[in-house]
Amino acid sequence: MKITKRQLRRIIKEEILKEMHPRAAADDAYAAELEEKEDELATQIRHASKDIYGTKDHYDLRGKSVEELEDILYDLANSPE
């Protein structure tokens, strides 16, 4: 796909403005914090799943929100097994 010089200039200008915006840093920090929490929950789910079912990959965790991951972990913690 080809882009014109004008399109390239617009893309660069948008990125520069995005970086200069004061909320951009806060948004990046929030996204990083959210991703770290998702990773930690996924790790806890894998370990609990291994303890209960014998396999780490019992659940498909891709694309799950923090709330969904917390629900899965809660269900695992209250599992009758």
ChimeraX commands (.cxc) that place a marker at each C-alpha (Angstrom):
marker #1 position 0.00,0.00,0.00 radius 0.5
marker #1 position 1.44,3.34,-0.99 radius 0.5
marker #1 position 0.96,6.51,0.98 radius 0.5
marker #1 position 1.48,10.03,-0.26 radius 0.5
marker #1 position 3.84,12.56,1.26 radius 0.5
marker #1 position 0.82,14.48,2.49 radius 0.5
marker #1 position -0.56,11.42,4.27 radius 0.5
marker #1 position 2.83,10.70,5.81 radius 0.5
marker #1 position 3.11,14.28,7.07 radius 0.5
marker #1 position -0.37,14.03,8.61 radius 0.5
marker #1 position 0.49,10.75,10.33 radius 0.5
marker #1 position 3.71,12.18,11.75 radius 0.5
marker #1 position 1.93,15.34,12.91 radius 0.5
marker #1 position -0.75,13.28,14.67 radius 0.5
marker #1 position 1.85,11.18,16.45 radius 0.5
marker #1 position 3.78,14.24,17.59 radius 0.5
marker #1 position 0.62,15.88,18.90 radius 0.5
marker #1 position -0.35,12.66,20.65 radius 0.5
marker #1 position 3.03,12.50,22.41 radius 0.5
marker #1 position 2.82,16.14,23.46 radius 0.5
marker #1 position -0.62,15.74,24.99 radius 0.5
marker #1 position -0.41,15.55,28.81 radius 0.5
marker #1 position -2.95,12.74,29.01 radius 0.5
marker #1 position -0.91,10.54,26.70 radius 0.5
marker #1 position 1.58,9.63,29.43 radius 0.5
marker #1 position -1.22,8.87,31.90 radius 0.5
marker #1 position -3.01,6.73,29.31 radius 0.5
marker #1 position 0.18,4.79,28.61 radius 0.5
marker #1 position 0.77,4.23,32.33 radius 0.5
marker #1 position -2.81,3.02,32.82 radius 0.5
marker #1 position -2.55,0.64,29.88 radius 0.5
marker #1 position 0.73,-0.77,31.20 radius 0.5
marker #1 position -0.77,-1.23,34.67 radius 0.5
marker #1 position -3.83,-2.95,33.24 radius 0.5
marker #1 position -1.70,-5.29,31.13 radius 0.5
marker #1 position 0.43,-6.17,34.17 radius 0.5
marker #1 position -2.70,-7.00,36.18 radius 0.5
marker #1 position -4.06,-9.16,33.33 radius 0.5
marker #1 position -0.76,-11.05,33.14 radius 0.5
marker #1 position -0.74,-11.66,36.90 radius 0.5
marker #1 position -4.34,-12.91,36.89 radius 0.5
marker #1 position -3.66,-15.18,33.90 radius 0.5
marker #1 position -0.66,-16.67,35.72 radius 0.5
marker #1 position -2.75,-17.31,38.84 radius 0.5
marker #1 position -5.49,-18.94,36.74 radius 0.5
marker #1 position -2.99,-21.21,35.00 radius 0.5
marker #1 position -1.52,-22.35,38.33 radius 0.5
marker #1 position -4.95,-22.94,39.90 radius 0.5
marker #1 position -6.11,-24.77,36.77 radius 0.5
marker #1 position -3.05,-27.00,36.91 radius 0.5
marker #1 position -3.75,-27.81,40.57 radius 0.5
marker #1 position -7.42,-28.62,39.90 radius 0.5
marker #1 position -7.55,-30.10,36.40 radius 0.5
marker #1 position -3.95,-31.16,35.87 radius 0.5
marker #1 position -3.43,-28.89,32.84 radius 0.5
marker #1 position -2.46,-25.22,32.67 radius 0.5
marker #1 position -4.32,-24.48,29.46 radius 0.5
marker #1 position -7.80,-25.49,30.60 radius 0.5
marker #1 position -9.13,-21.96,29.86 radius 0.5
marker #1 position -8.71,-19.74,26.81 radius 0.5
marker #1 position -7.54,-16.48,28.38 radius 0.5
marker #1 position -6.81,-14.49,25.23 radius 0.5
marker #1 position -8.81,-11.30,24.93 radius 0.5
marker #1 position -10.40,-11.57,28.38 radius 0.5
marker #1 position -10.96,-8.44,30.44 radius 0.5
marker #1 position -9.70,-8.07,34.00 radius 0.5
marker #1 position -13.24,-8.63,35.29 radius 0.5
marker #1 position -13.62,-11.85,33.31 radius 0.5
marker #1 position -10.25,-13.10,34.56 radius 0.5
marker #1 position -11.22,-12.28,38.14 radius 0.5
marker #1 position -14.48,-14.22,37.68 radius 0.5
marker #1 position -12.61,-17.27,36.37 radius 0.5
marker #1 position -10.17,-17.13,39.28 radius 0.5
marker #1 position -13.05,-16.79,41.74 radius 0.5
marker #1 position -14.77,-19.81,40.21 radius 0.5
marker #1 position -11.55,-21.82,40.43 radius 0.5
marker #1 position -11.08,-20.84,44.07 radius 0.5
marker #1 position -14.61,-21.99,44.89 radius 0.5
marker #1 position -14.46,-25.15,42.80 radius 0.5
marker #1 position -15.65,-28.32,44.52 radius 0.5
marker #1 position -12.58,-30.20,43.27 radius 0.5
marker link #1:1,2 radius 0.2
marker link #1:2,3 radius 0.2
marker link #1:3,4 radius 0.2
marker link #1:4,5 radius 0.2
marker link #1:5,6 radius 0.2
marker link #1:6,7 radius 0.2
marker link #1:7,8 radius 0.2
marker link #1:8,9 radius 0.2
marker link #1:9,10 radius 0.2
marker link #1:10,11 radius 0.2
marker link #1:11,12 radius 0.2
marker link #1:12,13 radius 0.2
marker link #1:13,14 radius 0.2
marker link #1:14,15 radius 0.2
marker link #1:15,16 radius 0.2
marker link #1:16,17 radius 0.2
marker link #1:17,18 radius 0.2
marker link #1:18,19 radius 0.2
marker link #1:19,20 radius 0.2
marker link #1:20,21 radius 0.2
marker link #1:21,22 radius 0.2
marker link #1:22,23 radius 0.2
marker link #1:23,24 radius 0.2
marker link #1:24,25 radius 0.2
marker link #1:25,26 radius 0.2
marker link #1:26,27 radius 0.2
marker link #1:27,28 radius 0.2
marker link #1:28,29 radius 0.2
marker link #1:29,30 radius 0.2
marker link #1:30,31 radius 0.2
marker link #1:31,32 radius 0.2
marker link #1:32,33 radius 0.2
marker link #1:33,34 radius 0.2
marker link #1:34,35 radius 0.2
marker link #1:35,36 radius 0.2
marker link #1:36,37 radius 0.2
marker link #1:37,38 radius 0.2
marker link #1:38,39 radius 0.2
marker link #1:39,40 radius 0.2
marker link #1:40,41 radius 0.2
marker link #1:41,42 radius 0.2
marker link #1:42,43 radius 0.2
marker link #1:43,44 radius 0.2
marker link #1:44,45 radius 0.2
marker link #1:45,46 radius 0.2
marker link #1:46,47 radius 0.2
marker link #1:47,48 radius 0.2
marker link #1:48,49 radius 0.2
marker link #1:49,50 radius 0.2
marker link #1:50,51 radius 0.2
marker link #1:51,52 radius 0.2
marker link #1:52,53 radius 0.2
marker link #1:53,54 radius 0.2
marker link #1:54,55 radius 0.2
marker link #1:55,56 radius 0.2
marker link #1:56,57 radius 0.2
marker link #1:57,58 radius 0.2
marker link #1:58,59 radius 0.2
marker link #1:59,60 radius 0.2
marker link #1:60,61 radius 0.2
marker link #1:61,62 radius 0.2
marker link #1:62,63 radius 0.2
marker link #1:63,64 radius 0.2
marker link #1:64,65 radius 0.2
marker link #1:65,66 radius 0.2
marker link #1:66,67 radius 0.2
marker link #1:67,68 radius 0.2
marker link #1:68,69 radius 0.2
marker link #1:69,70 radius 0.2
marker link #1:70,71 radius 0.2
marker link #1:71,72 radius 0.2
marker link #1:72,73 radius 0.2
marker link #1:73,74 radius 0.2
marker link #1:74,75 radius 0.2
marker link #1:75,76 radius 0.2
marker link #1:76,77 radius 0.2
marker link #1:77,78 radius 0.2
marker link #1:78,79 radius 0.2
marker link #1:79,80 radius 0.2
marker link #1:80,81 radius 0.2
view
